[in-house]
Amino acid sequence: MFAIALKWPRSGRLVLGDPTPTSNTLVRMLGTKKDLKWTHGPQHKGGKKRGIIIHVPVIPVSELPCLWAWVFKLSHLK
């Protein structure tokens, strides 16, 4: 699965409401070489957790792979 952000997440968190991560989920921003940290999203009705919060590190503008949109690859989801 891929997520595209058209605005840089200035809070350092990109919140996606739909994917259901597993303990094996990996997140990487295309154009970078490191996996990003993430946490489960909030609990929804019925007590099930859905969604994912991607913790986006501070990256100098000169090191961003693009200036207009950023693509995050999420693998090993339910």
Secondary structure as UniProt FT lines:
FT   STRAND          2..5
FT   TURN            10..11
FT   STRAND          13..16
FT   STRAND          21..29
FT   TURN            30..31
FT   STRAND          37..40
FT   HELIX           45..47
FT   STRAND          52..55
FT   HELIX           61..63
FT   STRAND          70..77
//
